[in-house]
Amino acid sequence: MEKKCKHCAMMIPKEAKICPHCRKKQGTSIITLFLSAIFILFVIGMCSSFMNTTTTRSPQSVSKNNDPVLELQSWNWYQEYGYVTAEGTVKNISSESLNNVVAVLQVYDEQGTFISSSDALIDYRPILPGQISPFKVMLSYNPAMKKASIDFKAFSGGTLQWKKKQ
């Protein structure tokens, strides 16, 4: 019985360790074994992560029934070093994991006229049911800024229903 040499393609005895034509060692190379092992580990990892995936929905799809999905635990805003910063924490009060929640800071003058806004993703992505995530939004300071409000939306757009902690 013969086999083909993987280096020179000549026919050699099946039990040959070295090809008599090209003098190359036969058998599986270390590199082939290494690459095969990496591939197998990759496939196992992909299957494992697929099977362990929790349900993560866009916050907007969870909030469609007008029930609040977030609870604002606390927040404050302040001016420092030429910026206005809003910081706080928000809790996921829905039964679903929420991915890509955005905190939106809006600032106004003394009369309540809108001046500017800025937004940033909250720290935890996704935020799991019952979990509390910090957030921080920064905006360039304007001396006319006297009032501020905070809101939440999905990264893909749309305001989320939320409530203040009682």
Contacts in CASP RR format, 6 or more apart in sequence:
PFRMAT RR
TARGET T0000
AUTHOR 0000-0000-0000
METHOD contacts of the structure
MODEL  1
MEKKCKHCAMMIPKEAKICPHCRKKQGTSIITLFLSAIFILFVIGMCSSF
MNTTTTRSPQSVSKNNDPVLELQSWNWYQEYGYVTAEGTVKNISSESLNN
VVAVLQVYDEQGTFISSSDALIDYRPILPGQISPFKVMLSYNPAMKKASI
DFKAFSGGTLQWKKKQ
1 13 0 8 1.000
1 14 0 8 1.000
2 11 0 8 1.000
2 12 0 8 1.000
2 13 0 8 1.000
2 14 0 8 1.000
3 11 0 8 1.000
3 12 0 8 1.000
3 13 0 8 1.000
3 14 0 8 1.000
4 10 0 8 1.000
4 11 0 8 1.000
4 12 0 8 1.000
5 11 0 8 1.000
5 12 0 8 1.000
5 19 0 8 1.000
5 21 0 8 1.000
5 22 0 8 1.000
5 24 0 8 1.000
5 26 0 8 1.000
6 26 0 8 1.000
6 27 0 8 1.000
7 19 0 8 1.000
7 22 0 8 1.000
7 24 0 8 1.000
8 19 0 8 1.000
8 21 0 8 1.000
8 22 0 8 1.000
8 24 0 8 1.000
10 19 0 8 1.000
10 21 0 8 1.000
10 22 0 8 1.000
12 19 0 8 1.000
12 20 0 8 1.000
12 21 0 8 1.000
12 26 0 8 1.000
16 26 0 8 1.000
17 25 0 8 1.000
17 26 0 8 1.000
17 27 0 8 1.000
18 24 0 8 1.000
18 25 0 8 1.000
18 26 0 8 1.000
19 26 0 8 1.000
54 97 0 8 1.000
54 128 0 8 1.000
55 96 0 8 1.000
55 97 0 8 1.000
56 96 0 8 1.000
56 97 0 8 1.000
56 98 0 8 1.000
56 99 0 8 1.000
56 126 0 8 1.000
57 96 0 8 1.000
57 97 0 8 1.000
57 98 0 8 1.000
57 99 0 8 1.000
58 98 0 8 1.000
58 99 0 8 1.000
58 100 0 8 1.000
58 154 0 8 1.000
58 155 0 8 1.000
58 156 0 8 1.000
59 69 0 8 1.000
59 70 0 8 1.000
59 98 0 8 1.000
59 99 0 8 1.000
59 100 0 8 1.000
59 101 0 8 1.000
59 152 0 8 1.000
59 153 0 8 1.000
59 154 0 8 1.000
59 160 0 8 1.000
60 153 0 8 1.000
60 154 0 8 1.000
60 156 0 8 1.000
60 157 0 8 1.000
60 158 0 8 1.000
60 160 0 8 1.000
62 69 0 8 1.000
62 94 0 8 1.000
62 96 0 8 1.000
62 98 0 8 1.000
63 69 0 8 1.000
63 94 0 8 1.000
63 154 0 8 1.000
63 160 0 8 1.000
63 161 0 8 1.000
66 161 0 8 1.000
67 94 0 8 1.000
67 161 0 8 1.000
68 93 0 8 1.000
68 161 0 8 1.000
68 162 0 8 1.000
68 163 0 8 1.000
69 92 0 8 1.000
69 93 0 8 1.000
69 94 0 8 1.000
69 96 0 8 1.000
69 98 0 8 1.000
69 160 0 8 1.000
69 161 0 8 1.000
69 162 0 8 1.000
70 90 0 8 1.000
70 91 0 8 1.000
70 92 0 8 1.000
70 93 0 8 1.000
70 94 0 8 1.000
70 98 0 8 1.000
70 101 0 8 1.000
70 152 0 8 1.000
70 160 0 8 1.000
70 161 0 8 1.000
70 162 0 8 1.000
70 163 0 8 1.000
71 90 0 8 1.000
71 91 0 8 1.000
71 93 0 8 1.000
71 162 0 8 1.000
71 163 0 8 1.000
71 164 0 8 1.000
71 165 0 8 1.000
72 88 0 8 1.000
72 89 0 8 1.000
72 90 0 8 1.000
72 150 0 8 1.000
72 162 0 8 1.000
72 163 0 8 1.000
72 164 0 8 1.000
72 165 0 8 1.000
73 88 0 8 1.000
73 89 0 8 1.000
73 90 0 8 1.000
73 91 0 8 1.000
73 132 0 8 1.000
73 165 0 8 1.000
74 88 0 8 1.000
74 89 0 8 1.000
74 165 0 8 1.000
75 86 0 8 1.000
75 87 0 8 1.000
75 88 0 8 1.000
75 89 0 8 1.000
75 135 0 8 1.000
75 150 0 8 1.000
76 86 0 8 1.000
76 87 0 8 1.000
76 88 0 8 1.000
77 84 0 8 1.000
77 85 0 8 1.000
77 86 0 8 1.000
77 87 0 8 1.000
77 105 0 8 1.000
77 148 0 8 1.000
77 150 0 8 1.000
78 84 0 8 1.000
78 85 0 8 1.000
79 85 0 8 1.000
79 141 0 8 1.000
79 145 0 8 1.000
82 140 0 8 1.000
82 141 0 8 1.000
83 138 0 8 1.000
83 139 0 8 1.000
83 140 0 8 1.000
83 141 0 8 1.000
84 105 0 8 1.000
84 107 0 8 1.000
84 138 0 8 1.000
84 139 0 8 1.000
84 140 0 8 1.000
84 141 0 8 1.000
84 145 0 8 1.000
84 148 0 8 1.000
85 136 0 8 1.000
85 137 0 8 1.000
85 138 0 8 1.000
85 139 0 8 1.000
86 103 0 8 1.000
86 105 0 8 1.000
86 135 0 8 1.000
86 136 0 8 1.000
86 137 0 8 1.000
86 138 0 8 1.000
86 148 0 8 1.000
86 150 0 8 1.000
87 134 0 8 1.000
87 135 0 8 1.000
87 136 0 8 1.000
87 137 0 8 1.000
88 134 0 8 1.000
88 135 0 8 1.000
88 136 0 8 1.000
89 132 0 8 1.000
89 133 0 8 1.000
89 134 0 8 1.000
89 135 0 8 1.000
90 101 0 8 1.000
90 103 0 8 1.000
90 122 0 8 1.000
90 127 0 8 1.000
90 132 0 8 1.000
90 133 0 8 1.000
90 135 0 8 1.000
90 152 0 8 1.000
90 162 0 8 1.000
91 130 0 8 1.000
91 131 0 8 1.000
91 132 0 8 1.000
91 133 0 8 1.000
91 165 0 8 1.000
92 98 0 8 1.000
92 127 0 8 1.000
92 128 0 8 1.000
92 129 0 8 1.000
92 130 0 8 1.000
92 131 0 8 1.000
92 132 0 8 1.000
92 133 0 8 1.000
93 129 0 8 1.000
93 130 0 8 1.000
94 129 0 8 1.000
95 129 0 8 1.000
96 129 0 8 1.000
97 126 0 8 1.000
97 127 0 8 1.000
97 128 0 8 1.000
97 129 0 8 1.000
98 126 0 8 1.000
98 127 0 8 1.000
99 125 0 8 1.000
99 126 0 8 1.000
99 127 0 8 1.000
100 121 0 8 1.000
100 125 0 8 1.000
100 126 0 8 1.000
100 154 0 8 1.000
100 155 0 8 1.000
100 156 0 8 1.000
101 121 0 8 1.000
101 122 0 8 1.000
101 125 0 8 1.000
101 127 0 8 1.000
101 133 0 8 1.000
101 152 0 8 1.000
101 153 0 8 1.000
101 154 0 8 1.000
101 155 0 8 1.000
101 160 0 8 1.000
102 119 0 8 1.000
102 120 0 8 1.000
102 121 0 8 1.000
102 122 0 8 1.000
102 152 0 8 1.000
102 153 0 8 1.000
102 154 0 8 1.000
102 155 0 8 1.000
103 119 0 8 1.000
103 120 0 8 1.000
103 121 0 8 1.000
103 122 0 8 1.000
103 135 0 8 1.000
103 136 0 8 1.000
103 137 0 8 1.000
103 150 0 8 1.000
103 151 0 8 1.000
103 152 0 8 1.000
104 117 0 8 1.000
104 118 0 8 1.000
104 119 0 8 1.000
104 137 0 8 1.000
104 150 0 8 1.000
104 151 0 8 1.000
104 152 0 8 1.000
104 153 0 8 1.000
105 117 0 8 1.000
105 118 0 8 1.000
105 119 0 8 1.000
105 137 0 8 1.000
105 139 0 8 1.000
105 148 0 8 1.000
105 149 0 8 1.000
105 150 0 8 1.000
106 114 0 8 1.000
106 116 0 8 1.000
106 117 0 8 1.000
106 148 0 8 1.000
106 149 0 8 1.000
106 150 0 8 1.000
106 151 0 8 1.000
107 114 0 8 1.000
107 115 0 8 1.000
107 116 0 8 1.000
107 117 0 8 1.000
107 139 0 8 1.000
107 142 0 8 1.000
107 145 0 8 1.000
107 147 0 8 1.000
107 148 0 8 1.000
108 114 0 8 1.000
108 115 0 8 1.000
108 145 0 8 1.000
108 146 0 8 1.000
108 147 0 8 1.000
108 148 0 8 1.000
108 149 0 8 1.000
109 115 0 8 1.000
109 144 0 8 1.000
109 145 0 8 1.000
109 146 0 8 1.000
109 147 0 8 1.000
110 144 0 8 1.000
110 146 0 8 1.000
110 147 0 8 1.000
112 146 0 8 1.000
112 147 0 8 1.000
115 142 0 8 1.000
115 144 0 8 1.000
115 145 0 8 1.000
116 139 0 8 1.000
116 140 0 8 1.000
116 142 0 8 1.000
116 145 0 8 1.000
117 139 0 8 1.000
118 137 0 8 1.000
118 138 0 8 1.000
118 139 0 8 1.000
119 137 0 8 1.000
119 153 0 8 1.000
120 135 0 8 1.000
120 136 0 8 1.000
120 137 0 8 1.000
120 138 0 8 1.000
121 155 0 8 1.000
122 133 0 8 1.000
122 134 0 8 1.000
122 135 0 8 1.000
123 133 0 8 1.000
123 134 0 8 1.000
123 135 0 8 1.000
123 136 0 8 1.000
124 131 0 8 1.000
124 133 0 8 1.000
127 133 0 8 1.000
137 150 0 8 1.000
151 159 0 8 1.000
151 162 0 8 1.000
152 159 0 8 1.000
152 160 0 8 1.000
152 162 0 8 1.000
153 159 0 8 1.000
153 160 0 8 1.000
154 160 0 8 1.000
END
